[in-house]
Amino acid sequence: MKILAIETTGPLASATLSLDGTVTEKVNMTNYSHLEEIAPMAMELMQEQGVTGPELDAVAVSRGPGSFTGVRIGVATAKGFAQVWGKPIIEVPTLEAFAWNPELKPGDVICPLFDARRSQVYCGAWLKMNNRYTELLGEQVCDVNDFLKRLREPLSSAEAARGLLPFSNIPEHFRVIFCGDGAAAYGGAVDAWLLDRNDGRSLRTDWVQKASNAVRMAEKLLEEGKTTDCYGAEPEYLREAEASKNLRTHNLGIFRDGAIHKA
């Protein structure tokens, strides 16, 4: 199985090549230079590993949420590669991909938080058990304090119907890991939650989005036949872009006055 994965939803762009489970990754350490760097970096990685586009089984992309511009760049780049090489696209949920970090151990709960501004985070929670990953709270965008509170509350009827596992059922000795730029941006709230848990095992880390996590999840999705093509792949923002919202609601600032504005 040969998969190229690209990640541009966070501050650092990365590209990963998985060749029958052997993962090689390149990370660009310049923040938010995705447009200039991701395609050349991916091509350089493939050249170094002696793999051509037509030899790939699929192109995987971290499809969001995250930086709106970064998400668009990644999906557009994946579409270009897939169209030129005639390959399927694997859309990898960015938050859930954190559950595929090889540093996680059985019993770890991973809670990635991305800063969505205005005291909000893109977030979710997953439990690792052996080689299985159980969703505790699915991907969402909400106030950071609301998310931390939800971790301690019973499931809603809709969540229970989906077969989710309530966080309250997680043993106290299991490690809870908060990561992503939101864990740093709202570190005070996160640290207060961790201190209240008071078991010495929970922590927040500087882990950010990585293509190497995305490609591991992409392998499973490919095995399950969950692919699309260059025409069907779409970014996932979880909330409407501010520019789109302003256009939809006619909130056009200086353009509201006079004949330019149309109700």
C-alpha contacts under 8 A as a table, 3 or more apart, distances in Angstrom:
res1	aa1	res2	aa2	distance
1	M	18	S	7.46
1	M	19	L	5.95
1	M	20	D	4.76
1	M	21	G	7.45
1	M	56	L	7.78
1	M	57	D	6.34
1	M	219	E	7.91
2	K	17	L	7.28
2	K	18	S	5.61
2	K	19	L	4.72
2	K	20	D	6.19
2	K	55	E	7.47
2	K	56	L	4.98
2	K	57	D	5.25
2	K	58	A	7.04
3	I	17	L	5.81
3	I	18	S	5.24
3	I	19	L	6.83
3	I	56	L	5.81
3	I	57	D	5.87
3	I	58	A	5.23
3	I	59	V	5.76
3	I	60	A	6.81
3	I	215	V	7.10
3	I	218	A	7.96
3	I	219	E	7.63
4	L	15	A	7.26
4	L	16	T	5.81
4	L	17	L	4.63
4	L	18	S	6.53
4	L	42	A	7.85
4	L	56	L	7.26
4	L	58	A	6.79
4	L	59	V	5.01
4	L	60	A	5.96
4	L	215	V	7.36
5	A	15	A	5.70
5	A	16	T	5.12
5	A	17	L	6.36
5	A	59	V	5.92
5	A	60	A	4.36
5	A	61	V	5.47
5	A	62	S	7.66
5	A	211	A	5.79
5	A	212	S	7.59
5	A	214	A	6.74
5	A	215	V	5.48
6	I	13	A	7.65
6	I	14	S	5.95
6	I	15	A	4.52
6	I	16	T	6.45
6	I	38	I	7.50
6	I	42	A	7.54
6	I	60	A	6.45
6	I	61	V	5.06
6	I	62	S	6.49
6	I	74	G	6.64
6	I	78	A	7.47
6	I	211	A	5.47
6	I	214	A	7.94
7	E	10	G	7.74
7	E	13	A	5.58
7	E	14	S	5.22
7	E	15	A	6.30
7	E	61	V	6.25
7	E	62	S	5.26
7	E	74	G	6.42
7	E	209	Q	7.08
7	E	210	K	6.16
7	E	211	A	4.93
7	E	214	A	7.61
8	T	11	P	7.45
8	T	12	L	6.75
8	T	13	A	4.67
8	T	14	S	6.80
8	T	34	H	6.28
8	T	38	I	7.71
8	T	62	S	7.20
8	T	70	G	5.00
8	T	71	V	6.12
8	T	73	I	6.97
8	T	74	G	5.35
9	T	13	A	7.61
9	T	62	S	7.01
9	T	63	R	7.68
9	T	64	G	6.18
9	T	65	P	6.97
9	T	66	G	4.80
9	T	67	S	5.22
9	T	68	F	7.54
9	T	69	T	7.97
9	T	70	G	4.72
9	T	71	V	4.94
9	T	74	G	7.35
9	T	94	T	7.74
9	T	209	Q	7.16
10	G	13	A	7.03
10	G	32	Y	7.68
10	G	66	G	6.15
10	G	67	S	6.10
10	G	70	G	6.88
10	G	208	V	7.10
10	G	209	Q	5.97
11	P	31	N	4.89
11	P	32	Y	5.15
12	L	27	V	6.84
12	L	28	N	5.91
12	L	29	M	5.96
12	L	30	T	6.65
12	L	31	N	5.37
12	L	32	Y	6.28
12	L	33	S	7.90
12	L	34	H	7.66
12	L	209	Q	7.64
13	A	27	V	5.99
13	A	28	N	5.46
13	A	29	M	7.67
13	A	31	N	7.84
13	A	32	Y	7.29
13	A	33	S	7.50
13	A	34	H	5.67
13	A	37	E	7.62
13	A	38	I	6.35
13	A	210	K	7.81
14	S	25	E	7.02
14	S	26	K	5.54
14	S	27	V	4.26
14	S	28	N	6.06
14	S	38	I	6.91
14	S	41	M	7.86
14	S	210	K	6.23
14	S	211	A	5.55
15	A	25	E	5.70
15	A	26	K	5.36
15	A	27	V	6.61
15	A	38	I	7.11
15	A	41	M	6.80
15	A	42	A	5.44
15	A	45	L	7.58
15	A	211	A	5.54
15	A	212	S	7.62
16	T	23	V	6.71
16	T	24	T	5.55
16	T	25	E	4.22
16	T	26	K	6.38
16	T	42	A	7.49
16	T	45	L	7.66
16	T	211	A	5.47
16	T	212	S	5.58
16	T	215	V	6.90
17	L	23	V	5.72
17	L	24	T	5.32
17	L	25	E	6.43
17	L	45	L	7.36
17	L	46	M	7.19
17	L	215	V	7.62
18	S	21	G	5.55
18	S	22	T	5.36
18	S	23	V	4.44
18	S	24	T	6.50
18	S	215	V	6.85
19	L	22	T	5.12
19	L	23	V	6.55
23	V	212	S	6.92
24	T	212	S	7.68
25	E	45	L	7.60
25	E	211	A	7.35
25	E	212	S	6.42
26	K	41	M	7.05
26	K	42	A	7.88
26	K	45	L	6.98
28	N	31	N	7.78
28	N	37	E	7.31
30	T	33	S	6.15
32	Y	70	G	7.67
33	S	36	E	5.83
33	S	37	E	6.09
34	H	37	E	5.10
34	H	38	I	5.32
34	H	70	G	6.88
34	H	73	I	7.17
35	L	38	I	6.33
35	L	39	A	7.84
35	L	73	I	6.35
36	E	39	A	7.45
36	E	40	P	7.77
37	E	40	P	5.73
37	E	41	M	5.87
38	I	41	M	5.14
38	I	42	A	6.10
38	I	74	G	7.99
39	A	42	A	5.20
39	A	43	M	6.24
39	A	77	T	6.87
40	P	43	M	5.12
40	P	44	E	6.00
41	M	44	E	5.10
41	M	45	L	6.16
42	A	45	L	5.13
42	A	46	M	6.33
43	M	46	M	5.16
43	M	47	Q	6.16
44	E	47	Q	5.08
44	E	48	E	6.16
45	L	48	E	5.19
45	L	49	Q	6.34
46	M	49	Q	5.12
46	M	50	G	6.01
46	M	51	V	5.11
46	M	52	T	6.53
47	Q	50	G	5.00
47	Q	51	V	6.11
47	Q	52	T	7.27
48	E	51	V	7.86
51	V	55	E	6.54
51	V	56	L	7.64
52	T	55	E	5.44
52	T	56	L	7.06
53	G	56	L	5.52
53	G	81	F	7.76
53	G	85	W	5.65
54	P	85	W	5.32
54	P	86	G	7.36
54	P	87	K	7.65
56	L	59	V	7.42
56	L	87	K	7.42
57	D	87	K	6.71
57	D	88	P	7.53
58	A	82	A	7.63
58	A	87	K	5.35
58	A	88	P	5.08
58	A	89	I	5.77
58	A	90	I	6.88
59	V	78	A	6.42
59	V	81	F	7.42
59	V	82	A	6.35
59	V	87	K	6.74
59	V	88	P	6.38
59	V	89	I	4.95
59	V	90	I	6.17
60	A	78	A	7.07
60	A	89	I	5.55
60	A	90	I	4.42
60	A	91	E	6.03
60	A	92	V	6.82
60	A	214	A	7.63
60	A	215	V	6.78
60	A	218	A	6.34
61	V	74	G	6.48
61	V	75	V	6.31
61	V	78	A	6.23
61	V	89	I	7.38
61	V	90	I	6.32
61	V	91	E	5.48
61	V	92	V	5.90
61	V	214	A	7.46
62	S	71	V	7.61
62	S	74	G	7.14
62	S	75	V	7.67
62	S	91	E	6.31
62	S	92	V	4.82
62	S	93	P	6.11
62	S	94	T	5.26
62	S	211	A	7.44
62	S	214	A	6.36
63	R	71	V	6.16
63	R	74	G	7.35
63	R	75	V	6.40
63	R	91	E	5.68
63	R	92	V	5.70
63	R	93	P	5.83
63	R	94	T	6.18
63	R	234	E	7.28
63	R	235	P	5.03
63	R	236	E	5.76
64	G	67	S	7.91
64	G	71	V	5.71
64	G	92	V	7.96
64	G	93	P	6.12
64	G	94	T	5.09
64	G	95	L	7.59
64	G	235	P	6.15
64	G	236	E	4.85
64	G	237	Y	5.90
65	P	68	F	7.59
65	P	71	V	7.06
65	P	93	P	7.67
65	P	94	T	6.25
65	P	95	L	7.32
65	P	122	Y	6.94
65	P	235	P	7.84
65	P	236	E	5.46
65	P	237	Y	4.69
65	P	238	L	6.22
66	G	70	G	7.23
66	G	71	V	6.44
66	G	94	T	7.82
66	G	114	F	6.63
66	G	116	A	7.68
66	G	122	Y	7.46
66	G	237	Y	6.92
67	S	70	G	4.98
67	S	71	V	5.93
68	F	71	V	5.23
68	F	72	R	6.33
68	F	237	Y	6.75
68	F	241	A	7.40
69	T	72	R	5.23
69	T	73	I	6.22
70	G	73	I	5.10
70	G	74	G	6.20
71	V	74	G	5.28
71	V	75	V	6.25
71	V	235	P	6.31
71	V	236	E	7.75
71	V	237	Y	7.85
72	R	75	V	5.35
72	R	76	A	5.96
72	R	235	P	6.48
73	I	76	A	5.22
73	I	77	T	6.03
74	G	77	T	5.17
74	G	78	A	6.18
75	V	78	A	5.11
75	V	79	K	6.11
75	V	233	A	7.23
75	V	234	E	6.95
75	V	235	P	6.28
76	A	79	K	5.08
76	A	80	G	6.25
77	T	80	G	5.12
77	T	81	F	6.32
78	A	81	F	5.18
78	A	82	A	6.02
78	A	89	I	7.24
78	A	230	C	7.67
79	K	82	A	5.10
79	K	83	Q	5.98
79	K	89	I	7.49
79	K	229	D	7.59
79	K	230	C	4.55
79	K	231	Y	7.56
79	K	233	A	7.31
80	G	83	Q	5.27
80	G	84	V	6.20
80	G	230	C	7.30
81	F	84	V	5.33
81	F	85	W	6.03
81	F	87	K	7.94
82	A	85	W	5.23
82	A	86	G	5.42
82	A	87	K	4.71
82	A	88	P	6.23
82	A	89	I	6.59
82	A	229	D	7.20
82	A	230	C	5.93
83	Q	86	G	5.12
83	Q	87	K	6.77
83	Q	229	D	7.96
83	Q	230	C	5.80
87	K	229	D	7.25
88	P	227	T	6.11
88	P	228	T	5.70
88	P	229	D	4.83
88	P	230	C	7.21
89	I	227	T	5.53
89	I	228	T	5.15
89	I	229	D	5.17
89	I	230	C	6.69
89	I	233	A	6.97
90	I	218	A	6.24
90	I	221	L	7.14
90	I	222	L	7.00
90	I	226	K	6.89
90	I	227	T	4.81
90	I	228	T	6.40
91	E	218	A	7.68
91	E	227	T	6.99
91	E	228	T	7.64
91	E	233	A	6.96
92	V	97	A	6.95
92	V	214	A	6.21
92	V	217	M	7.02
92	V	218	A	6.29
93	P	96	E	5.54
93	P	97	A	6.13
94	T	97	A	5.25
94	T	98	F	7.28
94	T	209	Q	7.38
94	T	214	A	7.27
95	L	98	F	5.86
95	L	112	P	6.14
95	L	122	Y	8.00
95	L	123	C	6.82
95	L	124	G	6.72
95	L	139	E	6.71
96	E	99	A	5.63
96	E	100	W	7.73
96	E	124	G	7.49
96	E	125	A	7.97
96	E	126	W	7.27
96	E	139	E	7.59
97	A	100	W	5.45
97	A	101	N	7.49
97	A	213	N	5.59
97	A	214	A	5.24
97	A	217	M	6.19
98	F	101	N	5.54
98	F	110	I	7.14
98	F	112	P	6.90
98	F	209	Q	7.33
98	F	213	N	6.25
98	F	214	A	7.81
99	A	104	L	7.54
99	A	110	I	6.24
99	A	126	W	6.38
99	A	127	L	7.56
99	A	128	K	6.95
99	A	133	Y	6.90
99	A	213	N	7.87
100	W	104	L	7.70
100	W	213	N	5.31
100	W	214	A	7.48
100	W	216	R	6.37
100	W	217	M	6.32
101	N	104	L	5.84
101	N	212	S	8.00
101	N	213	N	5.39
102	P	105	K	7.86
102	P	213	N	7.87
104	L	108	D	6.25
104	L	128	K	7.43
105	K	108	D	5.63
105	K	128	K	6.93
105	K	129	M	7.85
105	K	130	N	7.69
106	P	128	K	5.22
106	P	129	M	4.56
106	P	130	N	5.12
107	G	127	L	6.58
107	G	128	K	5.57
107	G	129	M	5.61
107	G	174	F	5.31
107	G	175	R	6.71
108	D	127	L	5.89
108	D	128	K	5.53
108	D	129	M	7.71
108	D	174	F	5.84
108	D	175	R	4.88
108	D	176	V	5.97
108	D	177	I	7.25
109	V	125	A	6.73
109	V	126	W	5.56
109	V	127	L	4.40
109	V	128	K	6.37
109	V	174	F	7.24
109	V	175	R	6.11
109	V	176	V	4.67
109	V	177	I	6.05
110	I	125	A	5.64
110	I	126	W	5.38
110	I	127	L	6.44
110	I	128	K	7.95
110	I	176	V	6.08
110	I	177	I	4.94
110	I	178	F	6.26
110	I	179	C	7.74
111	C	123	C	6.87
111	C	124	G	5.73
111	C	125	A	4.51
111	C	126	W	6.74
111	C	176	V	7.31
111	C	177	I	5.89
111	C	178	F	4.76
111	C	179	C	6.47
112	P	122	Y	7.98
112	P	123	C	5.67
112	P	124	G	6.28
112	P	125	A	7.03
112	P	177	I	7.99
112	P	178	F	5.65
112	P	179	C	4.85
112	P	180	G	5.49
112	P	182	G	7.90
112	P	183	A	7.63
113	L	121	V	5.85
113	L	122	Y	5.70
113	L	123	C	4.76
113	L	124	G	7.41
113	L	178	F	6.93
113	L	179	C	6.00
113	L	180	G	5.09
113	L	181	D	6.58
113	L	182	G	4.61
113	L	183	A	5.62
114	F	121	V	5.27
114	F	122	Y	4.99
114	F	123	C	6.53
114	F	180	G	5.50
114	F	181	D	5.32
114	F	182	G	4.28
114	F	183	A	7.31
115	D	119	S	7.91
115	D	120	Q	6.58
115	D	121	V	4.85
115	D	122	Y	6.65
115	D	181	D	5.91
115	D	182	G	4.13
115	D	183	A	7.91
115	D	185	A	6.69
116	A	119	S	7.30
116	A	120	Q	5.13
116	A	121	V	4.70
116	A	122	Y	6.13
116	A	141	V	7.68
116	A	182	G	7.74
117	R	120	Q	5.47
117	R	121	V	7.07
119	S	143	D	5.72
119	S	144	V	6.34
119	S	186	Y	7.94
120	Q	141	V	6.67
120	Q	142	C	5.17
120	Q	143	D	4.20
120	Q	144	V	5.42
121	V	141	V	5.54
121	V	142	C	5.72
121	V	143	D	6.22
121	V	144	V	5.69
121	V	182	G	6.31
122	Y	139	E	7.04
122	Y	140	Q	5.67
122	Y	141	V	4.38
122	Y	142	C	6.79
122	Y	238	L	7.92
123	C	138	G	7.88
123	C	139	E	5.59
123	C	140	Q	5.55
123	C	141	V	6.19
123	C	142	C	7.75
123	C	147	F	7.67
124	G	136	L	7.58
124	G	137	L	5.09
124	G	138	G	5.10
124	G	139	E	4.64
124	G	140	Q	6.42
125	A	135	E	6.34
125	A	136	L	5.24
125	A	137	L	4.89
125	A	138	G	6.62
125	A	139	E	7.83
126	W	133	Y	6.40
126	W	134	T	5.52
126	W	135	E	4.56
126	W	136	L	5.26
126	W	137	L	6.93
127	L	133	Y	5.55
127	L	134	T	5.02
127	L	135	E	6.42
127	L	136	L	6.81
128	K	131	N	7.12
128	K	132	R	5.95
128	K	133	Y	4.67
128	K	134	T	6.48
129	M	132	R	5.17
129	M	133	Y	6.17
129	M	134	T	7.63
134	T	164	L	7.64
134	T	165	L	7.43
135	E	138	G	6.26
135	E	164	L	6.09
135	E	165	L	6.96
136	L	164	L	5.61
136	L	165	L	5.26
136	L	166	P	6.14
136	L	167	F	6.31
137	L	151	L	7.99
137	L	164	L	7.40
140	Q	238	L	6.70
141	V	238	L	6.57
141	V	239	R	7.39
142	C	146	D	6.71
142	C	147	F	6.60
143	D	146	D	5.16
143	D	147	F	6.39
144	V	147	F	5.17
144	V	148	L	6.35
144	V	186	Y	7.48
144	V	189	A	7.75
145	N	148	L	5.09
145	N	149	K	6.08
145	N	189	A	6.92
146	D	149	K	5.02
146	D	150	R	6.05
147	F	150	R	4.96
147	F	151	L	6.47
148	L	151	L	5.35
148	L	152	R	7.39
148	L	190	V	7.62
148	L	193	W	7.12
149	K	152	R	5.66
149	K	153	E	6.73
150	R	153	E	5.02
150	R	154	P	7.88
151	L	167	F	5.78
151	L	168	S	7.51
152	R	167	F	6.35
152	R	168	S	5.87
153	E	166	P	7.86
153	E	167	F	7.60
153	E	168	S	7.01
154	P	166	P	6.13
154	P	167	F	7.71
154	P	168	S	6.96
155	L	158	A	7.91
155	L	159	E	5.74
155	L	160	A	5.86
155	L	164	L	7.82
155	L	165	L	7.98
155	L	166	P	5.81
156	S	159	E	5.16
156	S	160	A	6.15
157	S	160	A	5.06
157	S	161	A	6.09
158	A	161	A	5.09
158	A	162	R	6.47
159	E	162	R	5.11
159	E	163	G	6.70
159	E	164	L	5.86
160	A	163	G	5.15
160	A	164	L	5.61
160	A	165	L	7.61
161	A	164	L	7.60
165	L	169	N	7.27
166	P	169	N	5.60
166	P	170	I	7.47
167	F	170	I	5.35
168	S	171	P	7.99
170	I	174	F	6.95
171	P	174	F	5.65
172	E	175	R	7.97
172	E	199	D	7.34
173	H	199	D	7.01
173	H	201	R	7.33
174	F	201	R	7.50
175	R	201	R	5.25
175	R	202	S	5.02
175	R	203	L	7.85
176	V	201	R	7.24
176	V	202	S	4.63
176	V	203	L	6.52
177	I	202	S	5.80
177	I	203	L	5.17
177	I	204	R	5.48
177	I	205	T	7.21
178	F	183	A	6.07
178	F	190	V	7.76
178	F	203	L	6.30
178	F	204	R	4.38
178	F	205	T	6.39
179	C	182	G	7.33
179	C	183	A	5.36
179	C	184	A	7.84
179	C	204	R	5.48
179	C	205	T	5.07
179	C	206	D	5.98
179	C	207	W	5.44
179	C	208	V	6.88
180	G	183	A	5.55
180	G	184	A	7.20
180	G	205	T	7.55
180	G	206	D	6.38
180	G	207	W	5.69
180	G	208	V	4.85
180	G	209	Q	7.26
181	D	184	A	5.28
181	D	185	A	6.14
181	D	206	D	7.49
181	D	208	V	6.89
182	G	185	A	4.82
182	G	186	Y	5.86
182	G	187	G	7.72
183	A	186	Y	5.51
183	A	187	G	5.37
183	A	190	V	6.61
183	A	204	R	6.65
183	A	205	T	7.79
184	A	187	G	4.72
184	A	206	D	7.78
186	Y	189	A	5.74
186	Y	190	V	6.43
187	G	190	V	5.00
187	G	191	D	5.78
188	G	191	D	5.24
188	G	192	A	6.16
189	A	192	A	5.18
189	A	193	W	6.37
190	V	193	W	5.13
190	V	194	L	6.26
190	V	204	R	7.86
191	D	194	L	4.96
191	D	195	L	5.99
191	D	204	R	7.94
192	A	195	L	5.08
192	A	196	D	6.16
193	W	196	D	5.16
193	W	197	R	6.42
194	L	197	R	5.13
194	L	198	N	6.52
194	L	202	S	6.21
194	L	203	L	6.84
195	L	198	N	5.02
197	R	202	S	7.90
199	D	202	S	7.01
209	Q	213	N	7.81
210	K	213	N	5.64
210	K	214	A	6.68
211	A	214	A	4.83
211	A	215	V	6.04
212	S	215	V	5.28
212	S	216	R	6.55
213	N	216	R	5.38
213	N	217	M	6.63
214	A	217	M	5.32
214	A	218	A	6.04
215	V	218	A	4.71
215	V	219	E	6.24
216	R	219	E	5.36
216	R	220	K	7.04
217	M	220	K	5.38
217	M	221	L	6.40
218	A	221	L	4.95
218	A	222	L	5.99
219	E	222	L	5.18
219	E	223	E	6.27
220	K	223	E	5.10
220	K	224	E	6.32
221	L	224	E	5.05
221	L	225	G	6.26
221	L	226	K	5.17
221	L	227	T	7.31
222	L	225	G	4.95
222	L	226	K	5.69
222	L	227	T	6.51
223	E	226	K	7.67
228	T	231	Y	7.88
228	T	232	G	5.71
228	T	233	A	6.09
229	D	232	G	5.27
229	D	233	A	6.06
230	C	233	A	5.77
237	Y	240	E	6.88
237	Y	241	A	7.74
240	E	244	S	6.63
240	E	245	K	6.27
241	A	244	S	5.26
241	A	245	K	6.17
242	E	245	K	5.03
242	E	246	N	6.11
243	A	246	N	5.17
243	A	247	L	6.23
244	S	247	L	5.10
244	S	248	R	6.06
245	K	248	R	5.06
245	K	249	T	6.10
245	K	251	N	7.94
246	N	249	T	5.23
246	N	250	H	5.66
246	N	251	N	4.51
246	N	252	L	6.05
247	L	250	H	4.97
247	L	251	N	6.22
247	L	252	L	6.55
248	R	251	N	7.70
250	H	256	R	7.55
250	H	261	H	7.79
250	H	262	K	7.88
250	H	263	A	7.03
251	N	256	R	7.20
252	L	255	F	5.31
252	L	256	R	5.53
252	L	261	H	7.97
253	G	256	R	5.72
254	I	257	D	6.48
255	F	258	G	7.76
255	F	260	I	6.08
255	F	261	H	6.00
256	R	260	I	6.75
256	R	261	H	4.67
256	R	262	K	7.89
257	D	260	I	6.68
257	D	261	H	5.98
258	G	261	H	6.22
259	A	262	K	7.17
